[in-house]
């Protein structure tokens, strides 16, 4: 249930006192505000109160048909609903959105929500499927001892136990010198895999989930890769079809440009529908865990972030690598883009010279595209540059700067194939380790 918002802040001003009166008169026992010590101090100062600031009162719904007494003069708070004998102890629980405190729920010992005190001071009452904003309408006597007692303790989510269990066998738990980013380096992954005992091997199960499935990641989330922006015009299908090498790997090479732009780039990306999720039954090890997820590293060195929150239907990780007959082929998701490659270079998983050459080729495309587009300046200045005319110039850019596109394809194909070869070789070594320790069950 969502926390109520936009509370009515002010209950009202306290009844005034005469400017010439030496002291305020006697407090009315029928006025819940005046009956509150903080409502009217002895110095006669008038103060507005919110509903949540009234510690003891009878509250009623707007139509006056239902109500209750809320006693918050001590901890725990107590509640007695009109017409009922039970006096219920209430546990206060914070409600936050985006880290910001929005208020507190008041919960019965069984966890049922009775009230919400907003941070702004309003009070909302929950009864079954209904909820109503309530106001104090009269003073009330303090409630006697509760008849329904107990402090509600929210049960731990099931995923916490799963994460805790996986944390025991994580690489970083067993070796404090290992870093998060080491799960991107195939050499360091190989060392961890070949040192793993039988208890450390696990397997991924998708359990038929269709959304939020883990995909290969180059490095931890705090290590970003290089990303290029796109322009108005892109190479056409004929140009894309020329790059058959990248197509075989599941990708495309696209040259983006536009007139008078200082940022024209080559985008190498997965072809539509080619991105692959982590295959069901993939064996591997746990590199590390956080509060609700795990970093899973496959036997082929693929690195994945697996959320374990949805324990009923979503993906999960179980102990044991499973039988070899159920293992998917290694490096099925071998394709990666420039962002992925540059992230690998940041953690030292590929030579810096590799990404330097890729960015230099992109610079060459940019310069060539700028020079070619200059030929369209006169047409643009004349106001006769229709979309069709500009598309023709974009084709000229593709042809004039084709060498940059071809070179970028060559560089990316070489990087992708080299890492895929390394991953397949690592898989064979890790497979032998799994068998030798008897974890292939």
Secondary structure per residue as TSV (DSSP state, phi and psi in degrees):
chain	resnum	aa	ss	phi	psi
A	1	X	-	360.0	132.7
A	2	X	-	-73.3	145.4
A	3	X	-	-71.8	133.3
A	4	X	-	-64.6	149.7
A	5	X	-	-132.4	-179.1
A	6	X	S	53.2	53.4
A	7	X	-	-68.7	150.6
A	8	X	-	-76.9	112.1
A	9	X	-	-72.6	-37.5
A	10	X	-	-108.9	126.2
A	11	X	-	-74.8	-33.0
A	12	X	-	141.7	161.6
A	13	X	-	-78.8	145.9
A	14	X	-	-66.6	147.7
A	15	X	-	-54.1	133.0
A	16	X	-	-71.8	163.2
A	17	X	-	-117.7	152.0
A	18	X	-	-68.3	138.9
A	19	X	T	-60.7	-28.2
A	20	X	T	-93.4	-5.2
A	21	X	-	-73.5	138.4
A	22	X	S	-72.5	-39.4
A	23	X	S	-142.7	153.0
A	24	X	-	-66.5	153.9
A	25	X	-	-73.2	-179.3
A	26	X	-	-62.3	145.5
A	27	X	-	-75.9	136.4
A	28	X	-	-77.4	132.3
A	29	X	T	-80.0	-5.6
A	30	X	T	-99.5	-3.1
A	31	X	-	-106.5	107.6
A	32	X	T	-62.4	-28.9
A	33	X	T	-73.6	-49.1
A	34	X	T	-64.8	-27.4
A	35	X	T	-75.7	-11.6
A	36	X	S	-86.1	122.9
A	37	X	T	-51.8	-38.8
A	38	X	T	-76.3	-10.9
A	39	X	T	-72.9	-40.9
A	40	X	S	-138.1	92.0
A	41	X	-	-62.8	166.3
A	42	X	T	-63.9	-21.5
A	43	X	T	-80.6	0.5
A	44	X	-	80.4	7.3
A	45	X	-	-64.2	136.5
A	46	X	-	-92.7	133.1
A	47	X	-	-137.1	141.1
A	48	X	-	-77.9	149.1
A	49	X	-	-125.1	149.7
A	50	X	-	-95.7	165.4
A	51	X	G	-60.1	-37.7
A	52	X	G	-70.6	-17.3
A	53	X	G	-84.2	-11.6
A	54	X	-	-82.9	115.1
A	55	X	-	-81.6	-26.8
A	56	X	E	-144.5	120.0
A	57	X	E	-171.0	167.7
A	58	X	E	-94.9	135.3
A	59	X	E	-115.7	150.1
A	60	X	E	-138.7	154.3
A	61	X	E	-72.1	168.5
A	62	X	T	-60.6	-32.7
A	63	X	T	-86.5	-3.9
A	64	X	S	73.2	10.8
A	65	X	S	-88.1	-14.6
A	66	X	-	-147.8	154.6
A	67	X	E	-169.1	-173.1
A	68	X	E	-165.6	165.4
A	69	X	E	-105.5	129.6
A	70	X	E	-116.5	123.6
A	71	X	E	-116.2	106.9
A	72	X	-	-116.4	27.4
A	73	X	S	-75.9	-12.9
A	74	X	S	-145.1	169.8
A	75	X	S	-110.4	127.7
A	76	X	S	-81.4	160.3
A	77	X	E	-68.0	158.5
A	78	X	E	-130.7	149.5
A	79	X	E	-135.0	135.1
A	80	X	E	-132.9	116.5
A	81	X	E	-80.2	140.9
A	82	X	T	-53.1	133.3
A	83	X	T	82.4	-0.6
A	84	X	-	-115.4	147.7
A	85	X	-	-84.2	-27.5
A	86	X	-	-66.0	139.4
A	87	X	-	-116.5	117.2
A	88	X	E	-106.3	129.4
A	89	X	E	-74.6	142.6
A	90	X	E	-121.8	137.1
A	91	X	E	-102.6	133.7
A	92	X	E	-90.1	132.2
A	93	X	E	-132.8	129.4
A	94	X	E	-65.0	148.0
A	95	X	E	-125.4	123.9
A	96	X	E	-127.6	148.4
A	97	X	E	-130.8	120.8
A	98	X	T	60.8	29.2
A	99	X	T	86.8	-12.1
A	100	X	E	-92.6	133.3
A	101	X	E	-68.0	123.5
A	102	X	E	-106.2	-14.4
A	103	X	E	155.5	-161.6
A	104	X	E	-138.0	136.3
A	105	X	E	-88.0	145.8
A	106	X	E	-108.7	115.4
A	107	X	E	-111.8	142.2
A	108	X	-	-71.4	166.4
A	109	X	T	-57.3	-24.7
A	110	X	T	-89.1	3.5
A	111	X	S	93.1	-2.8
A	112	X	-	-70.8	135.1
A	113	X	E	-80.6	126.0
A	114	X	E	-104.3	-43.5
A	115	X	E	-139.9	158.0
A	116	X	E	-131.2	122.8
A	117	X	E	-100.3	109.1
A	118	X	E	-74.1	156.9
A	119	X	T	-63.8	-20.4
A	120	X	T	-87.4	-9.9
A	121	X	S	110.3	3.0
A	122	X	-	-85.3	164.5
A	123	X	E	-131.3	124.2
A	124	X	E	-118.0	137.6
A	125	X	E	-110.5	134.0
A	126	X	E	-110.6	127.7
A	127	X	E	-136.2	106.9
A	128	X	T	63.4	-124.7
A	129	X	T	-92.9	0.6
A	130	X	E	-100.2	152.8
A	131	X	E	-140.1	144.7
A	132	X	E	-145.0	139.7
A	133	X	E	-74.5	132.8
A	134	X	E	-122.4	157.0
A	135	X	E	-131.5	149.0
A	136	X	E	-71.0	132.8
A	137	X	E	-119.4	-13.2
A	138	X	E	-164.3	162.4
A	139	X	-	-70.5	161.8
A	140	X	-	-145.0	152.9
A	141	X	-	-79.9	151.4
A	142	X	-	-58.0	141.0
A	143	X	-	-76.9	145.0
A	144	X	-	-72.6	-172.3
A	145	X	S	-57.5	143.6
A	146	X	-	-68.9	147.8
A	147	X	S	-101.0	-20.7
A	148	X	B	-115.0	106.5
A	149	X	-	-118.5	163.1
A	150	X	-	131.1	147.4
A	151	X	-	-97.7	124.4
A	152	X	-	-72.8	129.0
A	153	X	-	-118.9	115.2
A	154	X	-	-64.8	129.1
A	155	X	-	-64.9	146.6
A	156	X	-	-69.7	137.4
A	157	X	-	-59.4	147.7
A	158	X	H	-60.4	-32.3
A	159	X	H	-66.2	-24.8
A	160	X	H	-62.5	-38.6
A	161	X	H	-67.6	-37.7
A	162	X	H	-65.5	-46.4
A	163	X	H	-62.7	-42.5
A	164	X	H	-62.1	-38.3
A	165	X	H	-67.6	-42.0
A	166	X	H	-69.4	-31.1
A	167	X	H	-61.6	-30.8
A	168	X	H	-64.9	-28.9
A	169	X	T	-109.0	9.4
A	170	X	-	-69.7	148.0
A	171	X	H	-58.6	-44.3
A	172	X	H	-71.7	-21.5
A	173	X	H	-72.2	-39.4
A	174	X	H	-83.5	-22.5
A	175	X	-	-136.8	98.8
A	176	X	T	-65.8	-18.6
A	177	X	T	-78.8	-16.8
A	178	X	-	-74.2	140.0
A	179	X	-	-104.3	163.3
A	180	X	G	-59.9	-45.1
A	181	X	G	-70.5	-11.5
A	182	X	G	-66.7	-19.0
A	183	X	G	-73.4	2.7
A	184	X	G	-102.4	-15.2
A	185	X	-	-97.6	114.4
A	186	X	H	-61.7	-32.8
A	187	X	H	-65.8	-42.1
A	188	X	H	-74.1	-32.6
A	189	X	H	-65.5	-42.4
A	190	X	H	-58.3	-43.3
A	191	X	H	-60.6	-41.9
A	192	X	H	-69.5	-41.1
A	193	X	H	-64.6	-42.1
A	194	X	H	-75.3	-13.3
A	195	X	H	-99.5	-7.1
A	196	X	-	-70.5	139.0
A	197	X	-	-89.7	175.7
A	198	X	G	-57.8	-37.4
A	199	X	G	-68.7	-18.2
A	200	X	G	-85.1	-15.3
A	201	X	E	-83.3	136.0
A	202	X	E	-136.1	179.2
A	203	X	E	-143.5	152.0
A	204	X	E	-92.3	138.3
A	205	X	E	-126.4	121.0
A	206	X	-	-79.9	-25.8
A	207	X	T	54.5	33.5
A	208	X	T	78.8	7.1
A	209	X	-	-63.3	147.3
A	210	X	-	-118.1	-7.3
A	211	X	S	-134.7	157.2
A	212	X	S	56.1	35.2
A	213	X	-	-79.0	143.0
A	214	X	-	-67.9	136.8
A	215	X	B	-119.4	159.4
A	216	X	B	-61.0	139.6
A	217	X	-	-126.6	142.5
A	218	X	S	-74.5	-34.5
A	219	X	S	-160.7	173.2
A	220	X	-	-56.0	155.9
A	221	X	T	-59.9	-26.1
A	222	X	T	-81.6	-0.7
A	223	X	S	-113.2	95.9
A	224	X	-	-87.2	160.3
A	225	X	-	-107.0	173.8
A	226	X	-	-72.9	132.1
A	227	X	-	-127.3	138.0
A	228	X	-	-106.2	143.0
A	229	X	-	-83.1	164.2
A	230	X	-	-108.2	158.2
A	231	X	-	-115.5	-174.4
A	232	X	S	-69.3	-32.3
A	233	X	E	-120.7	142.3
A	234	X	E	-133.7	153.4
A	235	X	-	-57.2	143.9
A	236	X	-	-81.6	-179.7
A	237	X	H	-62.3	-36.4
A	238	X	H	-60.9	-40.5
A	239	X	H	-68.8	-40.7
A	240	X	H	-61.2	-41.4
A	241	X	H	-65.6	-21.6
A	242	X	H	-64.4	-28.1
A	243	X	-	-93.7	73.7
A	244	X	H	-72.9	-26.3
A	245	X	H	-65.2	-45.5
A	246	X	H	-72.2	-29.7
A	247	X	H	-62.6	-39.6
A	248	X	H	-64.1	-24.2
A	249	X	T	-91.6	-0.4
A	250	X	T	93.2	19.1
A	251	X	E	-126.5	178.4
A	252	X	E	-138.0	154.7
A	253	X	E	-113.3	122.3
A	254	X	E	-125.6	129.4
A	255	X	E	-102.8	118.2
A	256	X	E	-103.8	141.1
A	257	X	E	-161.9	168.0
A	258	X	-	-163.5	158.2
A	259	X	T	-61.6	140.4
A	260	X	T	58.8	28.1
A	261	X	-	-97.2	141.7
A	262	X	S	-96.3	-2.5
A	263	X	-	-131.8	75.9
A	264	X	-	-100.9	132.8
A	265	X	-	-135.6	159.2
A	266	X	E	-100.4	125.3
A	267	X	E	-108.8	120.7
A	268	X	E	-107.5	116.6
A	269	X	E	-143.2	167.5
A	270	X	E	-67.6	138.5
A	271	X	-	-63.8	155.3
A	272	X	T	-53.0	128.4
A	273	X	T	78.3	7.1
A	274	X	-	-94.2	-12.9
A	275	X	-	-66.2	134.9
A	276	X	-	-114.2	138.1
A	277	X	B	-84.9	163.2
A	278	X	-	-57.4	127.2
A	279	X	-	-70.9	141.9
A	280	X	T	-61.4	136.4
A	281	X	T	85.7	4.9
A	282	X	-	-64.0	126.1
A	283	X	E	-86.8	155.5
A	284	X	E	178.3	-155.6
A	285	X	E	-135.0	163.2
A	286	X	E	-94.2	124.1
A	287	X	E	-82.5	-45.9
A	288	X	E	-163.8	168.3
A	289	X	E	-129.7	160.7
A	290	X	-	-126.4	-155.1
A	291	X	S	-64.5	-33.6
A	292	X	S	-140.0	11.9
A	293	X	E	-151.5	175.8
A	294	X	E	-139.0	147.9
A	295	X	E	-91.9	112.0
A	296	X	E	-102.6	129.3
A	297	X	E	-116.5	118.5
A	298	X	E	-72.7	166.5
A	299	X	T	-62.1	-22.6
A	300	X	T	-91.1	5.1
A	301	X	-	91.1	0.5
A	302	X	-	-65.9	137.0
A	303	X	E	-108.9	129.9
A	304	X	E	-138.4	145.1
A	305	X	E	-103.0	115.3
A	306	X	E	-111.6	115.5
A	307	X	E	-77.7	136.4
A	308	X	-	-117.0	17.0
A	309	X	-	-66.7	-47.2
A	310	X	-	-83.2	88.6
A	311	X	T	-80.1	-13.8
A	312	X	T	-85.6	-43.2
A	313	X	T	-123.7	-25.0
A	314	X	S	-79.3	-179.9
A	315	X	-	-60.5	155.1
A	316	X	E	-151.6	168.8
A	317	X	E	-122.4	131.5
A	318	X	E	-121.6	159.0
A	319	X	E	-69.1	147.3
A	320	X	S	91.2	140.3
A	321	X	-	-76.1	-18.0
A	322	X	-	82.2	166.8
A	323	X	-	-66.9	145.4
A	324	X	G	-58.6	-31.1
A	325	X	G	-63.2	-21.0
A	326	X	G	-96.3	-2.7
A	327	X	-	-77.4	135.2
A	328	X	-	-74.0	164.3
A	329	X	-	-66.1	148.7
A	330	X	T	-74.1	156.5
A	331	X	T	53.6	40.0
A	332	X	T	-70.4	-24.4
A	333	X	T	-108.4	49.5
A	334	X	-	-70.5	-26.3
A	335	X	-	-65.7	141.7
A	336	X	-	-149.3	163.0
A	337	X	-	-106.2	-172.2
A	338	X	H	-66.7	-35.1
A	339	X	H	-60.4	-45.9
A	340	X	H	-61.9	-47.0
A	341	X	H	-62.6	-42.3
A	342	X	H	-69.5	-32.4
A	343	X	H	-65.6	-39.5
A	344	X	H	-62.1	-38.5
A	345	X	H	-67.4	-32.5
A	346	X	H	-64.8	-31.6
A	347	X	T	-99.1	8.8
A	348	X	T	77.9	16.7
A	349	X	S	-82.1	-18.3
A	350	X	S	-136.6	154.4
A	351	X	-	-61.7	142.9
A	352	X	H	-61.3	-29.9
A	353	X	H	-61.5	-28.3
A	354	X	H	-65.2	-50.6
A	355	X	H	-72.4	-29.7
A	356	X	H	-62.0	-40.5
A	357	X	H	-69.1	-36.5
A	358	X	H	-65.4	-44.8
A	359	X	H	-69.3	-33.7
A	360	X	H	-64.7	-38.1
A	361	X	H	-66.5	-37.8
A	362	X	H	-63.8	-38.8
A	363	X	H	-62.5	-38.2
A	364	X	H	-63.7	-41.9
A	365	X	H	-61.0	-43.8
A	366	X	H	-60.0	-46.5
A	367	X	H	-65.1	-44.3
A	368	X	H	-62.5	-42.8
A	369	X	H	-64.0	-42.1
A	370	X	H	-60.0	-45.7
A	371	X	H	-65.7	-37.7
A	372	X	H	-71.0	-39.4
A	373	X	H	-66.9	-21.5
A	374	X	G	-59.4	-28.2
A	375	X	G	-64.4	-17.9
A	376	X	G	-92.8	-4.5
A	377	X	H	-57.1	-43.9
A	378	X	H	-63.3	-42.1
A	379	X	H	-65.5	-41.3
A	380	X	H	-64.1	-44.0
A	381	X	H	-65.8	-27.3
A	382	X	H	-78.0	-11.8
A	383	X	T	83.0	9.5
A	384	X	-	-104.0	15.0
A	385	X	-	-84.8	86.0
A	386	X	-	-74.4	170.4
A	387	X	H	-60.8	-40.2
A	388	X	H	-62.4	-40.8
A	389	X	H	-64.7	-43.0
A	390	X	H	-67.5	-35.0
A	391	X	H	-65.1	-37.3
A	392	X	H	-62.5	-40.8
A	393	X	H	-66.2	-34.5
A	394	X	H	-63.6	-37.1
A	395	X	H	-64.7	-38.0
A	396	X	H	-62.7	-37.8
A	397	X	H	-62.3	-44.2
A	398	X	H	-59.9	-43.1
A	399	X	H	-70.8	-43.5
A	400	X	H	-67.0	-31.8
A	401	X	T	-110.2	21.5
A	402	X	H	-59.8	-33.2
A	403	X	H	-59.2	-35.8
A	404	X	H	-68.2	-40.1
A	405	X	H	-63.3	-45.7
A	406	X	H	-63.5	-41.5
A	407	X	H	-66.3	-39.7
A	408	X	H	-64.7	-38.7
A	409	X	H	-60.8	-46.0
A	410	X	H	-60.4	-44.1
A	411	X	H	-64.4	-45.4
A	412	X	H	-69.8	-39.5
A	413	X	H	-61.9	-42.4
A	414	X	H	-62.4	-43.0
A	415	X	H	-66.3	-42.8
A	416	X	H	-65.5	-46.5
A	417	X	H	-67.5	-35.8
A	418	X	H	-64.6	-45.0
A	419	X	H	-69.5	-37.2
A	420	X	H	-62.2	-40.4
A	421	X	H	-63.6	-42.3
A	422	X	H	-64.5	-39.9
A	423	X	H	-65.4	-40.2
A	424	X	H	-67.2	-38.6
A	425	X	H	-66.6	-39.6
A	426	X	H	-63.5	-39.5
A	427	X	H	-57.9	-43.5
A	428	X	H	-64.3	-41.0
A	429	X	H	-66.2	-44.0
A	430	X	H	-67.1	-36.8
A	431	X	H	-58.9	-44.7
A	432	X	H	-62.1	-36.4
A	433	X	H	-66.6	-44.1
A	434	X	H	-58.6	-44.9
A	435	X	H	-66.0	-42.1
A	436	X	H	-64.4	-30.7
A	437	X	T	-96.6	1.3
A	438	X	T	72.9	30.1
A	439	X	-	-93.5	2.2
A	440	X	-	-87.1	60.1
A	441	X	-	-130.9	360.0
